[in-house]
Structures are given as C-alpha cells and as structure tokens.
Amino acid sequence: MAQASSNTPNILLRLWRNEGSRGVIIQIITMVVLFALLAAIARNVAVNLAEVGKEFSFSFLTWPAAYDIGFSPFIEYTNQSTHLRAAVVGLLNTLLVAVCGCALASVLGFMLGIMRLSSNWLVSRISYVFVEFMRNVPVLIHILAFYALVVTLLPPAKKAIDVGAGAFFLSNRGFYTPSPVFEPGAGMVGITIIIAIVIAVIFRRWAKRVQDQTGKAYPVFWIFAAIVIALPGIAFLAAGMPLSWDIPALKGFNFKGGMAIKPEFLALCLALSYYTACFISEIVRAGILAISRGQSEAAHALGLQNNRTLQLIIIPQALRVIVPPLCSQYLNLTKNSSLAIAIGYMDITATIGGISLMQTGKEMETMIIVMGVYLVISLAISSFMNWFNHRIKLTER
Amino acid sequence: MKQTTTAVLAAAVLTLGVTGAAQAGTLEDVQSRGVLRCVVSTGIAGFAQPDANGVWGGFDVDFCRATAAAVLGDAGKIEAVTSTGKTRFTKLNAGEGDVLWRNTTVTFSRDVGVKLRFHGINYYDGQGFMVKKSLGISSAKELDGASVCIQTGTTTELNLADYFSSNGMKYEPVTIETNDEARQNYEGDRCDVYTTDASGLASTRSALPDPGAHMVLPEIISKEPLGPATRHGDDQWSDIITWVLNATITAEELGVTSANVDAQKSSNNPEVRRLLGVDGSQGSELGLSNDWAYQIIKQIGNYGEIFERNIGVDTPLGIARGLNALWTDGGLIYSPPFR
C-alpha cells in the first residue's frame, strides 16, 4: 500500500514528462474545458430564458405566419401559411440570389480577369479601374445605391418603357417579361430534352474514347449542340407546339400576367455579382499568371492556336490555383446575400429571422434556424467545390 | 445589419448570462447611472426626432423626458436609444433601454408572447392609407392590385394582410425597414400606397416636399392603441411608468399646467395637493421624491400641452385631439384617480 501511494506521483510525473502522453493529457484537459464551457452556455440560455418566462420551443413554426411575402416565385404562399413555410420561401429566395449571384459573378469575374491581362491598354485599364472602384466600396453601399438608382431612375409602372414588341416592360416595379404557359403535350417535349442530353453525353464520351485511341477528333461541341436542340425541336413541332406565352399588360395599378424580375432582386443580385466578380477577377488573373510562359510558348511551338492553348493548356492548370479561393468568394457572396434585408428582399434573414422573429418573439429559436441554414448552405458549397477541385486536380503520372 | 446585430446581441445576452437586464432594480440602475435610456423610433416627425442640434424632441420623447423628470428630477437627463420596428422589443428585453416610448401598439401577443408590460395608452391610433391625389381614388376598397409600402416588424403588416384578404383584394407588399426608407420608396413611386398608423401618415405627409399632393384615405382598418412598455419582472418600475402617464393626464383633467403649477401648489383641491406632493406620500411610495409629478408638469407639462406642442393642430402634423381628447371632452384619455 505504502509503496503504491508513493509511486502514484511518480507515474503522473512520468506521464507528464513523456512527450506523447503529455500531448494526450493536454488534449483531454482542453476537451473537458471546452465541454464545460458549452454546458455553461447551454445552462445560461436555459436559465435566462426561464427567467424572462420564455419557453424554448420550435412549435411556433406551425403557427400561421399572418404576414404576406411579396416575392415567392417557387412555392405558393399566403398569409395563412405557417412560419415554417415562410422560412422555406425565404430559404428559396436566398438560394435563388446565391445561385444567380455566383453564376453571374463567375462569368463577369473571368471576363474582367482576362481583360485585365489583355495586351490592349484600354481594355486592361477599364478592367483595372472597374475592379479597384467596385471592390473598395462596401457591398451594402453598392446594394443600397443600385436599388435607389433602380427606383428613382426607372419610370413608374404606368409609364413603363416598352423594351420589346409590347411584351417586355421596364419600370421601377420590375422588369416584366412574358411567361411560358405549358399546354398538354409539353411534358413529352420536356422528356425529349432529357433524352437528348443523355444521348449527347454518351456521344461525347464515345468521341473522347475514339480520340484517345485513334487521335481522330470529331467536332464534339457542334454535334452535342445539334442533338440537344434538334431532338426537342422535332418533338415540339410534332406535339403541335404545346406552348403559349402569357404577356404582361398594365391593369389598374400594376402589370398583370407574365413574369416580373423585381427591383429588389435585381439590385441585390447584380450588386453582389459585380462586387464579388472583382475579387474573382483578381483570383483568375493570379491563376493565369501562375502558369509559366514556357507552357504557352511550348503549346505555340506545337502549333496550337491561341484559343486552343488557353482552353487546353492554360486554363486546366490555372484552375488548380483558381478554384480554392473561388470557393471562399462563393461563400462570401452567399453570406452577403443576408444584406437583402436592407432593401426589403425577402430572404431567409428577412422572413424567419426578421418578421417571424418579431411577430413571435422567439429570438433564440429563429436565430438558431437562420444560422443553421447558412451553415448548411455554406458547407454544401464547400463540399461541392472540394469535389470539383479534386476532379480538376492535375493527374500526375 | 444593425437589426440582425441586435437580434444576435439579444441571443448573446441570453447566452452569456448578463441577467441583470431582466431583473428588478431598474429604478436604482437609472438613478445610479443618472440618465434614463428610452427606446424610441429612428425618427418620426412630431413623435420622436432629433432637431438640428441633435436634441431629441417629440410626443414620445416628451413622455420619456417626463419620466426622467419624475425619476431623476431633470427632464434633460435622457438618452434616446433608436430602434426600428423590428428591434425595439429585443433592445428593451436585452436591457439596452429602460423603457420603451415608441409608437408601440399594445397587443395580446406582445404583452403575453414577447413578455412585455404595458402601462396604459398615450395615443389612440388606427392604421390608414396614404396615396397620391393624382391616382384619383377615394377609398381603400379601390386598392386591388396596388403595391403597398409597409414597415416590417409592425402590427401594420398583419392588419394589411387581413384587410386585403377579407376584402378579396390582392396587393404587392414592399417591405421596408424604417419610416424614412418607406417614404423614399413611396416618393419614388415604387409603391402606390403607404400604410401605417394614421399619426405616422400625418407625420410622413408633413415631411413630403408637397404635402398637398397626397391624401389619407378615410378608412381606418385597425385599432392601434399606442403605449409605453417595460420588461417583465420589475413591478416598481412598471408602477412608475404607469403613474407618470397618469400624472400628465390627471394634470390636464385638473387644469394644472406648466404655467400655473406653482400657483396650484396652494390649491384647495385635495387631489391637486396629492398630485403635486403637497399632501400625502405618494412619491415615496413609488420610490421617488414627493414632488415627482410637480417636476413632470413644471418641466414638460400636462398631456394636453405635450400633445398640442408636438403634434396638435398648430404644428405641421395638424392632428386634432379626436379620440385623444379627455374623456370629459368626448375622447378616450382617462386616468385612474390619484387617491
């Protein structure tokens, strides 16, 4: 007994002096402290909520929301719908802005980046000035300024500008376009489109295999396009053109019929896109500059034309440098979309994290939902970009 | 965004355990701080707005000053905590303000669900619609298909939804954060109609470049009793706010004004003597000095004076007393007796 007790400090001391076990001990202590902190926070929340007499519960999601949402292009929503549905409307609106914004920002960003590298002085200066001006002004200011411009510069609905054949109208209430109305038989055309794409993809794989084996190159792009356009086109004609257009017309206060791109959406999406595009353009520029000149010189020496060089030699290598930082720009854009609230675009922050929060007084619950939603969207973007990055990785032999 | 920040802040307060906010002792806090913090709006002409020197004034701010006069003896010792419709309760509950004097409608869900204490009504309001005269309409029933500017986080957006669906009409809500932004959108013709409480419409209209070109439609679609609010859990503080409001009303009922309050101290009317702290110990029962109501009336005035000075017929807002006349004059303003 006496021996054992006198040995105990020795063992602890020895464990502490051993580098490997010391690391484990420190990790255990860190974890304990971390969990204690989390537990303390959770307890504090519970105690404080109880103190102000608020119950922590998500049951309010099933209550009728009682407010209207002006912009719900994907699902039906009325003021009798639940708070949950309002949250879904907000989520879809957030995703819409994120997807449109990322797509536009990428296109514009690549253009600006390549323009910046142009040997044409004017083209490269235009890109330079645009990028430096746009990215050095906070994005919230861009959004507010763009929205104010749309609302004050464009005419009111009653004086809308007819921008095309009496079917497209531009006003400060939105950009109105005809919307397609599908008639019986349209479903068949839709199915043919899918079939055409499948056939085209199979063809492309086959053509690539032939090229790999024999070196014979087909004009893949043109045949691909021909299949995707021609097959559904024939089906469309065969089904008796089952499509008509709902043309917007001014009735009373506003345009009725057709589709409208609302100024709130327009301002948010465009402001986020061109702001983010500036950062993307710098990433693209860095990516292209990272490829040594020898690469393009070698390609030229082999007889490849400029665009083939860019397409086959430069861009595949540059993408390795471009994609990881591009991912964080997409994440930034998505998170910045929560600034929508400044101009009244009904995204997730404005619906569940705004009006629902206000009407129900459930700050904790709604904020948890909003944070969870942004977290999930961001993680989804990250994992997609990681997958993409992995795919385009340089195959080293 | 500011409002998101506040919501997150509230969540953080709940998380990190700054529990002092929701507990008793607001009076001691205010007195030891020497400043009363009132949650007010971000700027509604006549109700709460800073002047050219940044000094806050208006109907709601005067009630805030009256509270400061009662609690601190000096109507100047206030700090205006601005809030949008959406952030006001969060700010109050998170302890950023001591009391809310901000065009706030008393409703069941706010009283019970948001856990507020309301202390009577200082303005009886109702929701209305403002349109440009050039639209040529004369009734809210003609608004089918219109774009309507609303402030988010208010009872107005719920009333609006109810009104349009019960009348079988459709509309496009244009949801805006503050009164000023809503006015810009209305001016820019982004929306045909601006809807808020009738008092807010009068205020907004007075701030438009050409007020004559706009009209408020006759329909009042809701009851909007506006009143002060405090947090749950501090009964003494709740009593103080209740009786500050009642003191201004009682003073008007008894004819005590800021001009004659010194003379009224020697009045023979026992209620006047109790109100002004000449007799009785009502001040100390509230935890205040005995001349608390005297200070309110001396420095700020009675209910009628506050009304006429800020929003009455002689101001740009030009609001008649209407429902907000004393009960003896056919209105609804009524105070329990000081007894």
Chai-1 contact restraints between the chains, C-beta under 6 A:
chainA,res_idxA,chainB,res_idxB,connection_type,confidence,min_distance_angstrom,max_distance_angstrom,comment,restraint_id
A,I41,B,T15,contact,1.0,0.0,6.0,A-B,restraint_1
A,N44,B,G17,contact,1.0,0.0,6.0,A-B,restraint_2
A,V45,B,L14,contact,1.0,0.0,6.0,A-B,restraint_3
A,V45,B,T15,contact,1.0,0.0,6.0,A-B,restraint_4
A,N48,B,L14,contact,1.0,0.0,6.0,A-B,restraint_5
A,N48,B,T19,contact,1.0,0.0,6.0,A-B,restraint_6
A,E51,B,A22,contact,1.0,0.0,6.0,A-B,restraint_7
A,V52,B,A22,contact,1.0,0.0,6.0,A-B,restraint_8
A,V52,B,K115,contact,1.0,0.0,6.0,A-B,restraint_9
A,G53,B,K115,contact,1.0,0.0,6.0,A-B,restraint_10
A,A66,B,L158,contact,1.0,0.0,6.0,A-B,restraint_11
A,Y67,B,E157,contact,1.0,0.0,6.0,A-B,restraint_12
A,Y67,B,L158,contact,1.0,0.0,6.0,A-B,restraint_13
A,Y67,B,A161,contact,1.0,0.0,6.0,A-B,restraint_14
A,D68,B,A161,contact,1.0,0.0,6.0,A-B,restraint_15
A,D68,B,P173,contact,1.0,0.0,6.0,A-B,restraint_16
A,G70,B,E172,contact,1.0,0.0,6.0,A-B,restraint_17
A,G70,B,P173,contact,1.0,0.0,6.0,A-B,restraint_18
A,N79,B,A161,contact,1.0,0.0,6.0,A-B,restraint_19
A,V151,B,G188,contact,1.0,0.0,6.0,A-B,restraint_20
A,V151,B,R190,contact,1.0,0.0,6.0,A-B,restraint_21
A,T152,B,G188,contact,1.0,0.0,6.0,A-B,restraint_22
A,P156,B,D189,contact,1.0,0.0,6.0,A-B,restraint_23
A,N172,B,R190,contact,1.0,0.0,6.0,A-B,restraint_24
A,G252,B,G145,contact,1.0,0.0,6.0,A-B,restraint_25
A,F253,B,G145,contact,1.0,0.0,6.0,A-B,restraint_26
A,F253,B,A146,contact,1.0,0.0,6.0,A-B,restraint_27
A,F253,B,D192,contact,1.0,0.0,6.0,A-B,restraint_28
A,N254,B,G145,contact,1.0,0.0,6.0,A-B,restraint_29
A,I341,B,M1,contact,1.0,0.0,6.0,A-B,restraint_30
A,G344,B,T175,contact,1.0,0.0,6.0,A-B,restraint_31
A,G344,B,I176,contact,1.0,0.0,6.0,A-B,restraint_32
A,I355,B,T152,contact,1.0,0.0,6.0,A-B,restraint_33
A,M358,B,K86,contact,1.0,0.0,6.0,A-B,restraint_34
A,M358,B,G153,contact,1.0,0.0,6.0,A-B,restraint_35
A,G361,B,G113,contact,1.0,0.0,6.0,A-B,restraint_36
A,G361,B,V114,contact,1.0,0.0,6.0,A-B,restraint_37
A,E363,B,A7,contact,1.0,0.0,6.0,A-B,restraint_38
A,E363,B,A10,contact,1.0,0.0,6.0,A-B,restraint_39
A,E363,B,A11,contact,1.0,0.0,6.0,A-B,restraint_40
A,M364,B,A11,contact,1.0,0.0,6.0,A-B,restraint_41
A,M364,B,L14,contact,1.0,0.0,6.0,A-B,restraint_42
A,M367,B,A7,contact,1.0,0.0,6.0,A-B,restraint_43
A,M367,B,A11,contact,1.0,0.0,6.0,A-B,restraint_44
